Amino acid sequence: MPIAACVIQRLDKADSDSSARLVSASEPHPQSDALDGLITRLSDAYHGKSKRWGRLVEPSDSESPFPAELAAYVEGSLGLVALANQLGQRLTGLVDDHLPTGGHLILADQQQGETRSLFLVLVHHRDGFVIGNDQQVAISGQINHTQMSLALRINLSQWQQGGPSSQYLSLLADRGGQKLADDMQALLGISDGVDPKSETRTLLKAFSDFVEKEDLEEQASREKTDALIDYASDQASRGEPITLEELSALVDDKQPKAFYEHIRNADYGLSPEIPPDKRTLSQFRRFTGRAEGVSISFDSHLLGNSIEYDEERDRLIIKKLPNKLKEQLQSK
């Protein structure tokens, strides 16, 4: 995503016993291929990490000044350097409370087509090795673009549009950093959105129910599963939410509203836009088969739990029968 403007500051903190100190920026960072490459790598790393999703509290209702400052920036009455410096001053407290060392705080305003986003990330450094022109090995400090302690992304275009969606803001919540994420959320006036893992699981459950209701042939079932996983995985890799109406059209191009209407009619409680959870998607696969009047179809996550496969005896053991099937068997 091209960079419209970027500000880089330094948060100095030598060790756990030291206090963090902000070295503020005086001007935006100049545009360069190196900067573009760094932000691209950081964005890619961010997309692959666990995140919370939410939205900003309305400026009039927020105890944090950040929502009002962001509104002033978007309106043009506050510059990116001033916004970055104000953010940096507040984040020194989080660094003191949660992190042993400081790093560089990067704030990038990005524009891709009609979508404008604000990306904030704290990066750390590590020692790397280089071989100079004299063929001698030397140690050189490098940015560790795969490690980030705190980061967030705000879809400014979606935030300006308003509406019921809560998925325009994501916040890093990686392993071991939950308390840091809690405090950052409170500091910036961010309210909770949906849980990506739970929403993705519910979406896959809705899809499984839809496939079962439609009584599709094995090939058609696999094609629709592939369409769902391909689209959802692509959205996850780009850091974008799944849009139910878009997904419905991909699942069935002849009846583009069918899956969407199934979700709405069955009242699964899904949001119009869902932040995808990559791990949940990677574990999803649907097993199907037909033979001699028997049709079997189930999700892979059930294997080993309510469904067991005995390979030696060529048997499939179902521990929890669907209620409708059980009623039919009992009434025969």
Stockholm file with secondary structure:
# STOCKHOLM 1.0

chainA/1-332         MPIAACVIQRLDKADSDSSARLVSASEPHPQSDALDGLITRLSDAYHGKSKRWGRLVEPSDSESPFPAELAAYVEGSLGLVALANQLGQRLTGLVDDHLPTGGHLILADQQQGETRSLFLVLVHHRDGFVIGNDQQVAISGQINHTQMSLALRINLSQWQQGGPSSQYLSLLADRGGQKLADDMQALLGISDGVDPKSETRTLLKAFSDFVEKEDLEEQASREKTDALIDYASDQASRGEPITLEELSALVDDKQPKAFYEHIRNADYGLSPEIPPDKRTLSQFRRFTGRAEGVSISFDSHLLGNSIEYDEERDRLIIKKLPNKLKEQLQSK
#=GR chainA/1-332 SS CCEEEEEEEEEECCSTTSCCEEECCSSCCCCCHHHHHHHHHHHHHHHTSCEEEEEECCTTTCSSSHHHHHHHHHHTSSCHHHHHHHHHHHHHHHHHHHCSSCEEEEEEEEEETTEEEEEEEEEEEEEEEEECTTSCEEEEEEEEEEEEEEEEEEEHHHHHHCSSCCCSEEEECCTTCHHHHHHHHHHHTEEECCCHHHHHHHHHHHHHHHHHHHTCCHHHHHHHHHHHHHHHHHHHHTTCCEEHHHHHHHHCSSSTTHHHHHHHHHTCCCCSEECCCHHHHHTCCEEEEEETTEEEEEEGGGBTTTEEEETTTTEEEESSCCHHHHHHHHTC
#=GC SS_cons         CCEEEEEEEEEECCSTTSCCEEECCSSCCCCCHHHHHHHHHHHHHHHTSCEEEEEECCTTTCSSSHHHHHHHHHHTSSCHHHHHHHHHHHHHHHHHHHCSSCEEEEEEEEEETTEEEEEEEEEEEEEEEEECTTSCEEEEEEEEEEEEEEEEEEEHHHHHHCSSCCCSEEEECCTTCHHHHHHHHHHHTEEECCCHHHHHHHHHHHHHHHHHHHTCCHHHHHHHHHHHHHHHHHHHHTTCCEEHHHHHHHHCSSSTTHHHHHHHHHTCCCCSEECCCHHHHHTCCEEEEEETTEEEEEEGGGBTTTEEEETTTTEEEESSCCHHHHHHHHTC
//
